[in-house]
Amino acid sequence: MDALTRNTLPADDPALFELDLRGLRRHWAEAADRPPMTAEAMTGADRRAQALSVPGERLMEHAGTAVAAAVHALALDQERVAVGPILVLCGSGNNGGDGFVVARRLGGRGFRVICVLVSNESRPGTPDAVRNWQRLDGIEAVRRLHAANPRDLSVLGGSIERVAVVVDALLGTGVRGGLREPIRSAVELARRAREAAVPVVAIDTPTAVDLTSGDPSDPVVHADLTVTFHRPKTGLLTRRGAALAGRVLVAPIGIPPEADRV
């Protein structure tokens, strides 16, 4: 693999879906070797990147594509492809928007996907997430669902052992206090999936694990693999954060150096 391909961002990288997890780690080694940052620093870098004319939707596309490649590699590595669909649990914010990109990218590669908007509202809460939710319309391999309450999620729980992989795209940062419904029930669903030996992949951080401190709320997602973005996160390097994150990949998403302050 030449240097040009290694430096290509995920959404533009033709080699990405040919790599296994070790290959992805090597492919993104430069990002993983950067100094760690807090959640607040990452939010600032994201905002400064957009102020420098890097569209938020493009950052989301790179992030979701990177996660889709990791889910693809994990499913092949653990021989999960034929087990059943990929279940993508998405919150209403930009973490959920990343999840919608994951669903579209995997659906486009022939994976069966169930993509669930877990929210009291019938549509996502940010413009970029809305656009990516709408882009799932008409993709035959992707089934879109809306779960507004625990009852909606309980239907999925009855056959959770027949899911190939669960993707946690619920919340991108930690929370103060207990989780609210229906997010709480979605976290419990991810927990039951893992107890049934279904691998869980978290986007940026396992839901309810603080990216800065690593402190969890209750309940919390326990992931087998976490794909975080741009730089390692301080919270995922603590003992508790690392235990809940599982294996961690750090993917570049196109934040320019001039937007980056550690």
Helices and strands as residue ranges (DSSP letters): H 3-6, G 10-12, G 16-18, H 21-27, H 29-32, H 39-51, H 56-77, E 86-90, H 94-108, E 113-118, H 127-134, E 142-147, H 150-157, G 160-162, E 165-169, H 183-195, E 200-203, E 225-229, G 234-237, H 239-245, E 247-251, G 257-259
